[in-house]
Amino acid sequence: MKLHMLLSFLALLLLTVAARSTIAPTGGKIEARHNDKKDETIKPQVVIISMFTPEAEVWYHIQEFNVLERNISVKGFSPLFPQAHCTKDGNICQITIGEGEINAATSITALLLSPSFDLTSTYFMVAGIAGINPKLATLNGVTFARFAVQVALQFEFDAREKPSNFSTGYVPQGSKSPDQYPQSIYGTEVFELNDALRKKAVEFAKTAKLSDSELSQTVRQKYATTPGFAPATKVPSIVECDTATADVFWTGALLGEAFENTTRLFTNGSATYCSTQQEDNATLESLLRGAWQHLVDFSRIIVMRSASDFDRPFKGETPADNLFGDAGAFEPSLENLHLAGVKVVQGITHDWEKTFKNGIKPQNYIGDIFGTLGGVPDFGPGSSFRGKPAPSTEPLRRRGYHSFH
């Protein structure tokens, strides 16, 4: 009798474990329809990178493709977003990396090291919302970046205590004035992406009809009274302009102008600050290290950001009102991630064999400020490795040091 009871208990335990293994641990919203074998490797053509739940959900239950057919748990992903979601054939996947630079770098690194994926020919598309510079674009518009600049990686004074001759409290690291190029470089300050690929993505995205709202239209017109803000008053469109990364969700004309200057300074005048977000330089650093180790192709990265808010107020509005007010752009900007982004994804997958399988050859430098992947950056002090890819071993340098010679 005792043996019979023991066997019954073990059978019940195994059934319970089996039942639990068929449910995706995502808060009960997504159920796994396909459980991948541990030894099966997925080789996506496109990975869509979302940062938080609203950005992720625009890719679920859509007509174009179903990324919920395969749900793969990835060790090292955020406990809030523990799975990658893929179509049945594995050609399109979507991941949610979490908000902020630390979450982004950790999650992307976990993806690169996962034995479940072969990412060597994958295109990565960052698809998130962002603040927008009214000098260049408007609410609900969609931007595609060539440069990503880590604008807050600097010395900082409280603005009330900055030297009287400084235009801002931000000073590049190792420097002694806001307009001096950083003398101490960490390596994540600037990334440059494949402009030929960006232009193809823009062509695809321009075939989309973007969403808007009446409130956004009303807010937009208030910027007509401010000189230089004419682009803010236009209807949403696809714009080629660059992105600024900072963990701090900042607002205001003074910081906006300071980071415009930082973007120009760090890129030797090549980049124009347009969108502001909290993750992209961290995401790109992780992908760059993966490319250095031949896990991914750095020429296959697209950074797409839609505009959910203005980064500074119109004339007569306070920065606080701008930050805490409602511009009516949150929902439309999310919708536009899908509307524009799905055109890019389909453009890549539908023309895979003819155009994208072998890659889009970059005509510009791609990589970081060190020149880690080879080539000479057209910004910063030049290659740290004499134009060649970084070796796998290198003498240790002191913290923040970078030779300009």
Secondary structure, 3 states (H helix, E strand, C coil): CHHHHHHHHHHHHHHHHHHHHCCCCCCCCCCCCCCCCCCCCECCCEEEEECCHHHHHCCCCCCCCCCCCEEEECCCCCCCCCEEEECCCCCEEEEECCCCHHHHHHHHHHHHHCCCECCCCCEEEEEEEEEECCCCCCCCCEEECCEEEECCCEEECCCCCCCCCCCCCEEECCCCCCCCCCCCCCCCCEEECCHHHHHHHHHHHCCCCCCCCHHHHHHHHHHHHCCCCHHHHCCCCEEECEEEECCCCCCCHHHHHHHHHHHHHHCCCCCCEEEEECCHHHHHHHHHHHHHCCCCCHHHEEEEEEEEEECCCCCCCCHHHHHHCCCCCHHHHHHHHHHHHHHHHHHHHHCHHHHHCCCCCCCCCCEECCCCCCCCCCCCCCCCCCCCCCCCCCCCCCCCCCCCC
